Amino acid sequence: MPKTPKISVAVSGISAALKKLKKYPGVLNACLQEGLMIIAEEIRKTAVDKLKEQQAIDLGQLWNSIVIHRISAKSVIVGTNVEYAAVVEFGTKGHWLKIDNIPGFRNWMKHHGIDLQERMTYFYVHPKPRPYFEPAFQEGRNIAEGIISRTMNEAVRKTETSI
């Protein structure tokens, strides 16, 4: 199973903030979860935008399938369950497909005006890489520290007003 990429964040002044927040762990957790969801949503949105920029959208099944799953209080996964997602991200070498072995492929061909008489048996494909998740992940990594810092500051402000 491939290793799941992770984003780590270092926040300056965290020890002083954590002392204050020990009294209010619920406030800290709520703010961190909010920040985590902001980062995850930005990754999801960027992945969809990259697909659109590269015109890697046909019927929208891939970009509609990119979702956020919360797996714990401090972890989320942004991903898709579409079988061909990796082919879009990384491309593949050219190969022949037996048309009727792929559910919905003949309908896709008709949708694009290919083989309207249904005479073809094989179809040659050579998809080029169109990265969308890796750039989205990098964007999430770039914004993570700022968002977590902001949510930590918000948590500190909330505890100070509660005192």
C-alpha positions as CSV (number, residue, x, y, z in Angstrom):
1,M,0.0,0.0,0.0
2,P,1.5,3.4,-0.9
3,K,2.5,5.7,1.8
4,T,0.0,8.6,2.5
5,P,1.7,12.0,2.2
6,K,1.4,14.1,5.3
7,I,1.7,17.8,6.0
8,S,3.6,18.9,9.1
9,V,3.4,22.4,10.5
10,A,5.8,24.1,12.9
11,V,4.3,27.1,14.7
12,S,6.5,29.6,16.6
13,G,5.5,30.6,20.1
14,I,3.5,27.4,20.5
15,S,4.7,26.6,24.0
16,A,3.3,29.8,25.5
17,A,0.0,29.3,23.6
18,L,-0.3,25.7,24.7
19,K,0.1,26.7,28.4
20,K,-2.9,28.9,28.0
21,L,-4.8,26.4,26.0
22,K,-4.3,23.5,28.4
23,K,-7.1,25.0,30.4
24,Y,-9.3,25.0,27.3
25,P,-8.5,21.9,25.2
26,G,-11.9,22.0,23.5
27,V,-11.3,25.5,22.1
28,L,-7.9,24.4,20.8
29,N,-9.2,21.2,19.2
30,A,-12.2,23.0,17.6
31,C,-9.9,25.7,16.1
32,L,-7.3,23.1,14.8
33,Q,-10.1,21.0,13.3
34,E,-11.4,24.1,11.6
35,G,-8.0,24.9,10.2
36,L,-7.5,21.3,9.0
37,M,-10.8,21.4,7.1
38,I,-9.8,24.7,5.5
39,I,-6.5,23.2,4.3
40,A,-8.3,20.0,3.1
41,E,-10.9,22.1,1.2
42,E,-8.2,24.1,-0.5
43,I,-6.5,20.9,-1.6
44,R,-9.8,19.6,-3.0
45,K,-10.6,22.8,-4.7
46,T,-7.1,23.1,-6.2
47,A,-7.3,19.5,-7.5
48,V,-10.6,20.3,-9.3
49,D,-9.2,23.6,-10.7
50,K,-6.1,21.7,-12.0
51,L,-8.3,19.2,-13.8
52,K,-10.3,22.0,-15.4
53,E,-7.1,24.0,-16.4
54,Q,-5.8,20.9,-18.1
55,Q,-9.1,20.1,-19.7
56,A,-9.0,16.7,-18.0
57,I,-12.8,16.8,-17.6
58,D,-15.1,14.8,-19.7
59,L,-18.3,14.0,-17.9
60,G,-17.1,15.3,-14.5
61,Q,-17.0,12.0,-12.7
62,L,-13.4,12.4,-11.5
63,W,-13.7,15.9,-10.2
64,N,-17.1,15.2,-8.6
65,S,-15.5,12.3,-6.8
66,I,-12.8,14.3,-5.0
67,V,-14.0,14.4,-1.4
68,I,-12.7,15.0,2.1
69,H,-12.9,12.1,4.6
70,R,-12.2,12.9,8.3
71,I,-10.5,9.8,9.7
72,S,-9.7,11.3,13.2
73,A,-9.8,14.6,15.0
74,K,-6.4,15.5,13.6
75,S,-6.4,13.7,10.3
76,V,-8.3,14.0,7.0
77,I,-7.9,12.4,3.6
78,V,-8.6,14.2,0.4
79,G,-9.1,11.6,-2.3
80,T,-11.2,9.9,-5.0
81,N,-12.4,6.4,-5.6
82,V,-12.5,6.7,-9.4
83,E,-10.5,3.8,-10.9
84,Y,-8.8,5.9,-13.6
85,A,-7.6,8.7,-11.3
86,A,-4.0,7.5,-11.3
87,V,-4.0,7.3,-15.1
88,V,-5.0,11.0,-15.3
89,E,-2.4,12.0,-12.7
90,F,0.5,10.0,-14.0
91,G,-0.4,9.0,-17.6
92,T,0.3,5.6,-19.0
93,K,2.1,4.0,-21.9
94,G,0.0,3.6,-25.1
95,H,-2.1,0.4,-25.2
96,W,-5.1,-1.1,-27.0
97,L,-8.4,-1.4,-25.1
98,K,-11.0,-4.0,-26.0
99,I,-14.0,-1.7,-26.0
100,D,-16.7,-4.0,-24.7
101,N,-14.6,-5.0,-21.7
102,I,-14.9,-1.5,-20.2
103,P,-18.3,-0.6,-18.9
104,G,-19.6,2.6,-20.4
105,F,-16.7,3.0,-22.8
106,R,-18.9,2.5,-25.9
107,N,-21.3,5.2,-24.6
108,W,-18.3,7.5,-24.0
109,M,-17.2,6.9,-27.6
110,K,-20.7,7.8,-28.9
111,H,-20.8,10.9,-26.7
112,H,-17.6,12.0,-28.5
113,G,-18.8,11.1,-32.0
114,I,-16.5,8.0,-32.3
115,D,-17.7,4.8,-33.9
116,L,-21.4,5.6,-34.1
117,Q,-22.0,2.4,-36.1
118,E,-20.4,0.3,-33.3
119,R,-18.0,-1.5,-35.7
120,M,-14.8,-1.0,-33.7
121,T,-13.6,-3.7,-31.3
122,Y,-10.4,-2.1,-30.1
123,F,-9.4,1.5,-29.3
124,Y,-5.8,2.7,-28.9
125,V,-5.1,5.1,-26.0
126,H,-2.0,6.9,-24.8
127,P,-3.0,9.2,-22.0
128,K,-0.3,11.8,-21.1
129,P,0.2,12.8,-17.4
130,R,-2.1,15.6,-16.2
131,P,-1.1,16.1,-12.6
132,Y,-3.8,17.5,-10.4
133,F,-3.4,15.9,-6.9
134,E,0.3,16.5,-6.5
135,P,0.1,20.2,-7.3
136,A,-3.0,20.5,-5.0
137,F,-1.1,18.7,-2.2
138,Q,1.9,21.1,-2.6
139,E,-0.5,24.1,-2.5
140,G,-2.0,22.7,0.8
141,R,1.5,22.3,2.2
142,N,2.3,25.9,1.3
143,I,-0.8,27.4,3.0
144,A,-0.9,25.0,6.0
145,E,1.4,26.9,8.4
146,G,-0.4,30.2,7.9
147,I,-3.8,28.6,8.4
148,I,-2.8,26.7,11.5
149,S,-1.0,29.7,13.0
150,R,-4.2,31.8,12.4
151,T,-6.4,29.1,14.0
152,M,-4.0,28.8,17.0
153,N,-4.1,32.6,17.4
154,E,-7.9,32.5,17.3
155,A,-7.9,29.8,20.0
156,V,-5.7,31.9,22.2
157,R,-8.0,34.9,21.7
158,K,-11.0,32.8,22.6
159,T,-9.4,31.6,25.8
160,E,-8.3,35.1,26.7
161,T,-11.9,36.4,26.3
162,S,-13.2,33.5,28.4
163,I,-10.9,34.3,31.4
